[in-house]
Structure formats: C-alpha cells, structure tokens
C-alpha cells in the first residue's frame, strides 16, 4: 500500500483565469452569454448537444438562464474558452472536485464548431489538467457517454487511460447512459506534460497549421490501459 501519511490534500480552485499559449480559460460570467450563444449557433444540426445533459437552447434568454445557474456554482466550476483570435469558442468545467481524495474531473465540454479539432481545444483541457496536478491533485478524470466515440477517442489522445464502462450509470434526456471512465494520475503527469508541450510548440505545426507530430503518438506510451473500441 502506498504510504500517503505525508500527503496534504490540495486546495479547491479559485475563480481566477487560467492562461495558456493559445487560450485563456475565463471563469464563466454573464458577459460571456451572447458571444457563446452566437458561437453555438454555428452548429446548425444541434449535434454538439447530443450527449450533454442540457441544450440546445432555443434562444439567448434560455441560454442565459442556464448560464446564470452554472456561473454561480463551484462544482462544476465552469470556464469560458477565449481563443487566440479573441473569440469565445465554448466552455468546459472542473468538476467532482474532491481534495480529500486528490481527484478532479474535466467535464461539461461544450465546444462550438470554431473550437473543435483545434490547438485551442486541446490546450483548454491540458490547462485544466496542468492546474490540477500542479495544485497537488493525484488523479484527473474524464467520463463520457459510452456511445460518444469522439469523446472516447479524445480521452485516449489526451493521455487518459481507459478504466472501464459503468453500465446503466444514469439517465440523460430520457435515455440510458453507460459511462466510460478514463483517468491520468500524478505519476504519469511529468511525461504527459512533456508530450503536451512538444505538441503545442509552434514548431510542431507547418505553415498551413498542420501538425508534424500527432499528440496521440506522444501520449500513447504513457497509457496504463487502452480503450478496446478506440485501439
């Protein structure tokens, strides 16, 4: 058994911005509502909301009402994602924050089309992970609807090891949810941090913005277990 007698539980996060190379995570505020609603309107099909507990919102008033509830909470602690060009691209949160266990989770990822599959989207999650481990948390989790294959692939690409599927873990929007679990732990963090920094380096991208090294190739050696449906 690992001796944790000298371990001190970390502090809860404060409601302050987290600044990265390409993004800034701003604590969610009412001033973000209109720009976020406009960003989400780019998703004409509404598919980005399929696996989220709420949304799509019928109008700005409805979205602002949801945001007013979300912005005041401490768990989930929601952030608006400010992209490199100054636009807002979406939100994400730090949630299920348990200092006594040293555990926190990335959740409520709500990425507009402009943010999806960009350096900014990857860095947004990385900066939450970085904050958590460097604050002293021991475990950083990712959970998603088991049918959400893009999320499962993203978890593994981001260096989260597969830990199984909890069957019938919830009911979301009138349907069953099996939940796939992933996590990274503090012993893996130095190697993961190095992988992210290599990938995010501007030198890793050509003049057209295409990556030279894939993040999944950099993080795969760190994985304790892989998702059989991702490979």
HELIX and SHEET records of a PDB file:
HELIX    1   1 UNK A   30  UNK A   32  5                                   3    
HELIX    2   2 UNK A   33  UNK A   40  1                                   8    
HELIX    3   3 UNK A   47  UNK A   49  5                                   3    
HELIX    4   4 UNK A   60  UNK A   70  1                                  11    
HELIX    5   5 UNK A  119  UNK A  134  1                                  16    
HELIX    6   6 UNK A  149  UNK A  157  1                                   9    
HELIX    7   7 UNK A  186  UNK A  200  1                                  15    
HELIX    8   8 UNK A  202  UNK A  204  5                                   3    
HELIX    9   9 UNK A  215  UNK A  219  1                                   5    
HELIX   10  10 UNK A  220  UNK A  222  5                                   3    
SHEET    1   A 8 UNK A  18  UNK A  19  0                                        
SHEET    2   A 8 UNK A  24  UNK A  27 -1                                        
SHEET    3   A 8 UNK A  77  UNK A  82 -1                                        
SHEET    4   A 8 UNK A  88  UNK A  98 -1                                        
SHEET    5   A 8 UNK A 103  UNK A 111 -1                                        
SHEET    6   A 8 UNK A 139  UNK A 145  1                                        
SHEET    7   A 8 UNK A 175  UNK A 185 -1                                        
SHEET    8   A 8 UNK A 161  UNK A 172 -1                                        
END                                                                             
